Amino acid sequence: MPIIKVKTSMPSQDPKVRKSNFNEVATGYTKEMALQEAERCIQCKNEPCRQGCPVEVDIPAFIQKIKDQDFAGAADKLKEKNNLPAVCGRVCPQESQCESFCTLGKKNDPVGIGRLERFAADYQLEAGVLDPEVTQSTGKRVAVVGGGPAGLTAAADLARFGHQVTVFEALHVAGGVLMYGIPEFRLPKEIVQREIDYIRKLGVDIQTNSVIGKLDTVDELLEKGYDAVFIGTGAGLPYFMDIPGENLNGVYSANEFLTRTNLMKAYKFPEAATPIKIGKRVAVVGAGNVAMDGARTALRLGAEESYIVYRRAAEQMPARDEEIEHAEEEGVQFKLLTSPIEIVGTEDGWVKGMTCVEYELGEPDDSGRRRPIKIEGSEFFMEVDTVVMAIGQGPNPLVPSTTPGMELKSKGTIVAEDGTGKTTKDGVFAGGDIVTGAATVILAMGAGKDAAKAINEYLQNK
Amino acid sequence: MYQIVATKILAPSIKLFEIKAPKVAAKAKAGQFIILRVDDEGERIPLTIADINRNAGTLTIIFQEVGYTTKKLGCLNEGDNIVDFVGPLGQPSEIENYGRIVCVGGGVGVAPLYPITRALKEAGNEVISIIGARSKDLLIFEEEMKAVSDTFMVATDDGSYGHKGFVTDLLKQVLDEQEVKQIWAIGPGIMMKVICATTKPYEVPTIVSMNPIMVDGTGMCGACRVSVGDETKFACVDGPEFDGHLIDWDLALRRMNIFKDEEKRAEAAGSCGGGCGCQ
């Protein structure tokens, strides 16, 4: 049978329709589409795709299960390594991970591994997941600080090793960025909730409304009898540009803008009590995935014009290609090689526009990207009434600053050993954005997984 | 779920709730705040802690029913539960023996001022308290404040009780007559602004407790940005207390009103807003 060269396309809502609703954009493979795509996998012997997966999913095996029409079996295979497959199938950058190693990809499209992962995971969530077996207890207790991708992954794996795990989550629901940051139209919260419910069924106790550093500190957790602590508190500190006018009414951090909309469901206001104010013309500063989420969210909240304002060029935008394409299809406009130097307000303190300057590209800088150079005399005024700052997030200092004896880097991230997450404090491990600075969901999950292994070894030798 | 174990009406539309949250009570200190959510569709609102009872594992909060969520909260009774209650958040007040200090509270702001005043008194300070309200019936925590003060004064706008006029009139008198080391002022934004303008010429450090709009309360969203001196601070993690002489008050007052229109819409559409029969 000849190989189908092109990846089975993902059905999705029409851009004209979806830009005014919060339903999921990509609607997922049907059984027939999944079988067709699974058939494309040639089950090559050296399995290069596996080296591209931070959580070591046995990719050929789960795809084989789909080929065999054992869809629940495929999901079980995924879950041997990945505790959040329906999430990862949606938000992982497969094009730079598993799929970038696919043998087929050398000449044709790689196998749609992410789409198949999503299909299998969704199939099982829909069909009903059997309760997992709870591993017999080792009697050891582990505290996991932060209920995001890193923490949940570490918690699930530690529970599988038989340890008694408590997750302390600061917000009123677990999930971290999966709940507050990534929009409903990209990752339905119902899906996240169901995967978290599964982790609970592994025996993990999740305590919400628990701000470690304000309630107990890490030291107090150790004193209270936890044998080890994993810190996965993420990159929850929004950066601003430090330009005039940033505190005007109508300027949000991307975190605030997305948290109001996703976690607090402001798009359902007033049925949901949290408001959000959206103008007619919205500028999102930055061009990462978070910026795309912001610009697309603005359209759905009713903005007439939604702009991405970015000081570098198109090819340098850090967002995934898919996110950029989706944003373009929905009508987000890109003002590239442009950056605000001041946000200008009305007399009563509301944003009325931004003074921007234009840039051109010069020599490569430390990041290897060509450095943007300001063009003298290029100032212009951009009329907008809402500004969303999406220029990155730093580590939230709440836990690091209340944990003496744990070494930090200059930007406030925690020093942790590669591959184990061991910090300089005995019994304390860390992983995810709090160690690396803002990165991806899957890298945080990989770090959670590595740390779980290392914590298990630590507990066995303790 | 967090249970409301006691309620009390302190003044028209001002209510006191005692809420069971033993872990928070074990750690909370004067000057800190909590965030609560009434129900699953509710917003997260910050309220400063008015009292802490470690033995009973409860915290006291006091709120004025001014908006959608506070009205909804006010509909609840003893024995009812709220879905979320998180804290203690923010930095505690810096309590030490300064010498002679003044604590000024206005309206519902007297409630969070009380535990701070008590802690300052216990630390050995000579405490002069000045509390105020629009009228006598809106004055709260009089007895409590009196009990922890060496000198106690009251002002009402309409003169129905104590000095007729503003707390700043009394504060000015004190500052003219006595040497004061530090001042705490908690109340409506505009009151704190005027107090800071009053105390500035006397060069007496004046600490205020900001109550800006917040979402998470852990430094994650930046909604609570306050301009202090040349810096932008997050009231939720850097505050809520700041040197009032350094605050950009016009900005702070404007930021408090960001969602004023939405607040009206919520109330108009709200299931409560009087519709639940509570009013």
Chai-1 contact restraints between the chains, C-beta under 6 A:
chainA,res_idxA,chainB,res_idxB,connection_type,confidence,min_distance_angstrom,max_distance_angstrom,comment,restraint_id
A,A170,B,T218,contact,1.0,0.0,6.0,A-B,restraint_1
A,H172,B,D84,contact,1.0,0.0,6.0,A-B,restraint_2
A,N209,B,D84,contact,1.0,0.0,6.0,A-B,restraint_3
A,N209,B,V86,contact,1.0,0.0,6.0,A-B,restraint_4
A,V211,B,T218,contact,1.0,0.0,6.0,A-B,restraint_5
A,K214,B,P88,contact,1.0,0.0,6.0,A-B,restraint_6
A,L215,B,K23,contact,1.0,0.0,6.0,A-B,restraint_7
A,L215,B,K27,contact,1.0,0.0,6.0,A-B,restraint_8
A,G236,B,M220,contact,1.0,0.0,6.0,A-B,restraint_9
A,L237,B,G219,contact,1.0,0.0,6.0,A-B,restraint_10
A,P238,B,G222,contact,1.0,0.0,6.0,A-B,restraint_11
A,N247,B,R225,contact,1.0,0.0,6.0,A-B,restraint_12
A,N247,B,S227,contact,1.0,0.0,6.0,A-B,restraint_13
A,N247,B,L251,contact,1.0,0.0,6.0,A-B,restraint_14
A,N249,B,R254,contact,1.0,0.0,6.0,A-B,restraint_15
A,N249,B,I258,contact,1.0,0.0,6.0,A-B,restraint_16
A,S253,B,G222,contact,1.0,0.0,6.0,A-B,restraint_17
A,N255,B,M220,contact,1.0,0.0,6.0,A-B,restraint_18
A,N255,B,C221,contact,1.0,0.0,6.0,A-B,restraint_19
A,E256,B,C221,contact,1.0,0.0,6.0,A-B,restraint_20
A,E256,B,G222,contact,1.0,0.0,6.0,A-B,restraint_21
A,E256,B,A223,contact,1.0,0.0,6.0,A-B,restraint_22
A,T259,B,V215,contact,1.0,0.0,6.0,A-B,restraint_23
A,T259,B,C221,contact,1.0,0.0,6.0,A-B,restraint_24
A,P270,B,R265,contact,1.0,0.0,6.0,A-B,restraint_25
A,P270,B,A266,contact,1.0,0.0,6.0,A-B,restraint_26
A,P270,B,A269,contact,1.0,0.0,6.0,A-B,restraint_27
A,A272,B,E41,contact,1.0,0.0,6.0,A-B,restraint_28
A,A273,B,E41,contact,1.0,0.0,6.0,A-B,restraint_29
A,A273,B,G42,contact,1.0,0.0,6.0,A-B,restraint_30
A,A273,B,E43,contact,1.0,0.0,6.0,A-B,restraint_31
A,A273,B,T69,contact,1.0,0.0,6.0,A-B,restraint_32
A,T274,B,E43,contact,1.0,0.0,6.0,A-B,restraint_33
A,P275,B,F259,contact,1.0,0.0,6.0,A-B,restraint_34
A,P275,B,E262,contact,1.0,0.0,6.0,A-B,restraint_35
A,G349,B,R254,contact,1.0,0.0,6.0,A-B,restraint_36
A,N396,B,G219,contact,1.0,0.0,6.0,A-B,restraint_37
